[in-house]
Amino acid sequence: MATKKTTTKKAPSKRAKTSDGRATTTAKRKAKSKGIPTKESQGNSKRTNLLDAAASVLADAANSMSCGEMIDAILKRRLWTTQGKTPAATLSSAIIRDIKKNGKQSRFVKADRGRFQRSKVASSGR
């Protein structure tokens, strides 16, 4: 007895289209609906990234700082903005990745548990 093979039609894509016909991703649509700026909407404005902002804050600091202290100073100076719930954890992770990636050439040095300072290499004009 032969079985009948059924075929189904694919449903049309539910991806939204922009005004110029490009498809947008779900994340971009959600961000746009919440009023969060995306890379495209910010144009060519120069944004400071988190590691640059942390290096700037540490350059002005006399002592080592925790990530929470750095985030407070960064947000107070308006060097960087976030909608995240744990920006201190994000900064800590980014600094540790930078130290592992760049080794002695990194802009940061781990001074103590949970505390970082600007490296001597970065201070001398990296």
C-alpha positions as CSV (number, residue, x, y, z in Angstrom):
1,M,0.0,0.0,0.0
2,A,1.5,3.3,-1.1
3,T,1.4,6.2,1.3
4,K,0.4,9.6,0.0
5,K,3.1,12.3,0.7
6,T,1.6,15.6,1.7
7,T,3.3,18.9,1.2
8,T,2.7,22.0,3.1
9,K,3.2,25.5,1.9
10,K,5.6,27.7,3.9
11,A,4.0,30.5,5.7
12,P,5.1,34.0,4.6
13,S,7.9,35.5,6.7
14,K,6.8,37.6,9.5
15,R,9.9,39.9,9.4
16,A,9.1,43.5,9.2
17,K,10.4,45.7,6.4
18,T,11.9,49.1,6.8
19,S,10.9,52.0,4.6
20,D,13.7,51.1,2.2
21,G,12.6,47.5,1.9
22,R,15.2,45.9,4.2
23,A,14.1,43.3,6.7
24,T,14.5,44.2,10.4
25,T,15.3,41.8,13.2
26,T,13.0,41.3,16.1
27,A,15.5,42.8,18.6
28,K,15.7,46.0,16.5
29,R,11.9,46.3,16.3
30,K,11.5,45.7,20.1
31,A,14.2,48.3,20.8
32,K,12.6,50.8,18.5
33,S,9.1,50.3,20.1
34,K,10.7,50.9,23.6
35,G,12.4,54.0,22.4
36,I,15.9,52.5,22.8
37,P,18.3,54.0,20.3
38,T,19.9,51.6,17.9
39,K,23.2,51.9,16.0
40,E,21.4,53.0,12.8
41,S,19.3,55.6,14.6
42,Q,22.4,57.2,16.3
43,G,24.0,58.0,13.0
44,N,27.6,58.9,13.0
45,S,27.6,60.4,16.5
46,K,30.8,59.3,18.3
47,R,29.9,57.2,21.4
48,T,32.4,56.4,24.1
49,N,32.6,52.6,24.7
50,L,32.5,51.3,28.2
51,L,36.2,50.4,28.4
52,D,37.3,53.8,27.1
53,A,35.0,55.5,29.7
54,A,36.5,53.2,32.5
55,A,40.1,54.0,31.4
56,S,39.2,57.7,31.5
57,V,37.8,57.5,35.0
58,L,40.7,55.4,36.3
59,A,43.2,57.9,34.8
60,D,41.7,60.6,37.0
61,A,41.5,58.4,40.1
62,A,44.2,58.3,42.8
63,N,43.5,54.8,44.0
64,S,42.2,51.6,42.5
65,M,38.4,51.4,42.1
66,S,35.7,48.7,42.1
67,C,33.5,48.3,39.1
68,G,30.6,49.7,41.0
69,E,32.5,52.9,41.8
70,M,33.7,53.2,38.2
71,I,30.1,52.8,36.9
72,D,28.9,55.5,39.3
73,A,31.6,57.9,38.1
74,I,31.0,57.0,34.4
75,L,27.2,57.6,34.7
76,K,27.8,60.8,36.7
77,R,30.1,62.2,34.0
78,R,27.7,61.0,31.3
79,L,30.4,59.2,29.4
80,W,28.2,56.2,28.8
81,T,24.6,55.2,29.2
82,T,22.9,51.9,29.8
83,Q,19.5,50.3,30.2
84,G,21.1,47.2,31.7
85,K,20.4,45.8,35.2
86,T,24.0,44.9,36.0
87,P,26.4,47.4,34.4
88,A,29.1,46.8,37.1
89,A,29.2,43.1,36.1
90,T,29.3,44.0,32.5
91,L,32.3,46.3,33.1
92,S,34.1,43.7,35.3
93,S,33.7,41.1,32.6
94,A,34.9,43.5,29.9
95,I,38.0,44.5,31.9
96,I,38.9,40.9,32.6
97,R,38.5,40.0,28.9
98,D,40.7,43.0,28.0
99,I,43.4,41.9,30.5
100,K,43.4,38.3,29.2
101,K,43.4,39.4,25.5
102,N,46.1,42.1,25.8
103,G,48.2,40.8,28.7
104,K,50.9,43.3,29.8
105,Q,49.7,45.8,27.0
106,S,46.3,46.1,28.6
107,R,45.1,49.5,29.9
108,F,44.0,47.9,33.1
109,V,45.6,46.0,36.0
110,K,43.8,44.0,38.7
111,A,44.9,45.6,41.9
112,D,42.9,43.5,44.4
113,R,39.9,41.3,44.4
114,G,37.2,43.2,42.5
115,R,39.4,46.3,42.2
116,F,41.2,47.6,39.1
117,Q,43.6,50.5,38.3
118,R,45.1,52.0,35.2
119,S,48.3,50.2,34.1
120,K,51.6,51.8,33.9
121,V,51.8,51.0,30.2
122,A,48.6,52.8,29.4
123,S,49.7,55.8,31.5
124,S,52.9,56.2,29.5
125,G,51.0,56.8,26.3
126,R,49.9,53.5,24.7
